[in-house]
Amino acid sequence: MPNSDSPEAKKRKAINLVREHGVISALEFYLNKVHSSLHALYDDFAEGGLIQNISKNKDGCSFEIRDNKIQLEASGWRSGELADAKYGDFVLSVNDENVFETGVTQHYDEWGTGDIHISDYDFRVKKLKLTKEWVACIVEFGNECKNIVNNYEDRKKKEEEKRKAEEIEKNIDLGDFE
């Protein structure tokens, strides 16, 4: 076991901090719930809101939050040893500096889809330069993404309930039995 002053211990502490502060889960939520949507959710990032100038690209997105320019990307996908998985590279940059570089994995289910997982294994993490500022920005971004997804799902549920009620009103008539 590495002593607390060793480079390995420093790396493990940095990885634990991003995990404990919810950075990895926030980024995974974005990749799996927002980025994978067909632009439907991008309109919900309000002008004048916390997240500004969000723009989606094939591999990730860029946005601004509290005077910080953030870019995240999961790219370089390649097949792996397992037939039901692919592997890639993840890069998070803040104000044009790469601050988090690691691997990503996507395992496929029986429908050919699957969630993307950002690796927090020591051997996959290549770079991790922490600041409280960018960690807080990513956590806030994740919270905003969760709010947008929840609002979108609530809206869709209400629209479906309304559609069903209108369909019943249109197609069901009790006639003389009312």
C-alpha positions in Angstrom: 0.0 0.0 0.0 1.4 3.4 -1.0 2.3 5.8 1.9 0.2 9.0 2.1 2.9 11.1 0.5 3.5 8.9 -2.5 2.4 9.9 -6.0 0.0 6.9 -6.1 -1.7 8.1 -2.9 -2.0 11.6 -4.3 -3.6 10.2 -7.5 -6.0 8.0 -5.5 -7.0 11.0 -3.3 -7.7 13.1 -6.4 -9.8 10.3 -7.9 -11.7 9.9 -4.6 -12.4 13.6 -4.5 -14.0 13.7 -8.0 -16.1 10.6 -7.1 -17.1 11.9 -3.6 -18.1 15.4 -5.0 -20.2 13.8 -7.7 -18.2 15.0 -10.7 -18.2 11.6 -12.4 -21.9 10.9 -11.8 -22.8 14.4 -13.1 -20.7 13.9 -16.3 -22.2 10.4 -16.8 -25.7 11.7 -16.3 -25.1 14.3 -19.0 -23.6 11.8 -21.4 -26.4 9.2 -20.8 -29.5 11.4 -20.4 -28.9 14.7 -22.1 -26.3 14.2 -24.8 -28.0 11.0 -26.0 -31.3 13.0 -26.6 -32.1 14.2 -30.0 -31.5 17.9 -29.2 -34.9 17.9 -27.4 -33.4 18.8 -24.1 -31.0 21.5 -25.3 -33.8 24.0 -25.8 -34.6 23.7 -22.1 -31.3 25.3 -21.0 -32.9 28.7 -20.4 -31.3 31.9 -21.7 -30.1 33.9 -18.7 -29.9 30.6 -16.7 -26.9 29.1 -15.0 -25.6 27.3 -18.1 -24.9 29.6 -21.0 -24.1 29.0 -24.7 -24.4 25.2 -24.6 -23.7 23.6 -27.8 -23.7 19.9 -28.6 -21.3 18.2 -31.0 -20.9 14.5 -32.0 -18.7 13.6 -29.0 -19.9 16.0 -26.2 -20.6 19.6 -25.6 -19.3 23.0 -24.7 -20.9 25.6 -22.4 -20.2 28.4 -20.1 -20.9 28.6 -16.4 -19.9 31.3 -14.0 -17.3 32.8 -16.4 -15.8 29.4 -17.1 -15.7 27.8 -20.5 -16.2 24.1 -20.2 -15.8 21.4 -22.9 -16.3 17.7 -22.5 -15.8 15.0 -24.9 -16.1 11.2 -25.1 -14.4 10.1 -28.3 -11.9 7.8 -30.0 -14.3 4.8 -29.6 -12.9 1.4 -30.4 -13.9 -2.2 -30.0 -12.6 -4.0 -27.0 -11.9 -7.5 -25.8 -15.6 -8.0 -25.0 -17.9 -8.2 -28.0 -20.6 -6.2 -26.2 -18.4 -3.2 -25.3 -16.5 -0.3 -26.7 -13.9 1.8 -25.2 -12.9 5.5 -25.7 -11.3 8.5 -24.2 -12.8 11.2 -22.1 -11.5 14.7 -21.8 -12.8 17.6 -19.7 -11.3 21.0 -20.3 -11.9 24.2 -18.4 -10.9 27.5 -19.9 -9.0 25.7 -22.6 -6.9 23.5 -20.2 -7.4 19.8 -20.0 -8.2 19.1 -16.4 -9.5 15.5 -16.5 -8.4 12.8 -18.9 -9.5 9.2 -18.5 -11.2 6.3 -20.3 -14.8 5.7 -21.0 -16.6 2.4 -21.5 -20.0 1.5 -23.0 -21.4 -2.0 -22.6 -24.3 -2.9 -24.8 -27.4 -4.6 -23.7 -29.7 -6.9 -25.7 -31.1 -3.8 -27.6 -27.7 -2.6 -28.6 -27.6 0.4 -26.3 -26.0 1.0 -23.0 -24.8 3.6 -20.6 -21.4 5.3 -20.8 -19.2 5.0 -17.8 -16.3 7.3 -17.0 -13.4 5.3 -15.6 -12.1 6.1 -12.2 -9.6 3.3 -12.2 -6.0 4.5 -11.4 -4.6 3.0 -14.5 -7.1 4.8 -16.8 -6.9 8.2 -15.3 -4.2 10.1 -17.2 -4.7 13.6 -15.9 -6.6 15.2 -13.0 -6.0 18.8 -12.1 -8.5 19.7 -9.4 -9.8 23.1 -8.4 -12.8 23.8 -6.2 -14.1 26.1 -8.9 -14.4 23.6 -11.8 -15.6 20.8 -9.5 -18.4 23.0 -8.3 -19.2 24.0 -11.9 -19.5 20.4 -13.0 -21.7 19.5 -10.0 -24.0 22.5 -10.8 -24.1 21.5 -14.4 -25.1 18.0 -13.4 -27.9 19.3 -11.1 -29.1 21.5 -13.9 -29.2 18.5 -16.3 -31.2 16.5 -13.8 -33.7 19.4 -13.4 -34.1 19.6 -17.2 -34.6 15.9 -17.6 -37.1 15.7 -14.7 -39.0 18.7 -16.1 -39.0 17.2 -19.6 -40.2 13.8 -18.3 -43.0 15.5 -16.2 -44.1 17.5 -19.3 -44.1 14.3 -21.4 -46.1 12.5 -18.8 -48.7 15.3 -18.6 -49.0 15.4 -22.4 -49.5 11.6 -22.5 -52.2 11.8 -19.8 -53.9 14.6 -21.6 -53.8 12.7 -24.9 -55.2 9.6 -23.3 -58.1 11.6 -21.7 -58.9 13.3 -25.0 -58.9 9.9 -26.7 -61.2 8.4 -24.2 -63.6 11.4 -24.4 -63.6 11.1 -28.2 -64.0 7.3 -28.4 -66.0 6.3 -25.3 -69.6 7.2 -24.9 -71.9 5.8 -22.2 -74.9 6.8 -24.3 -78.2 6.1 -22.4 -76.3 4.5 -19.5 -75.1 7.8 -18.1 
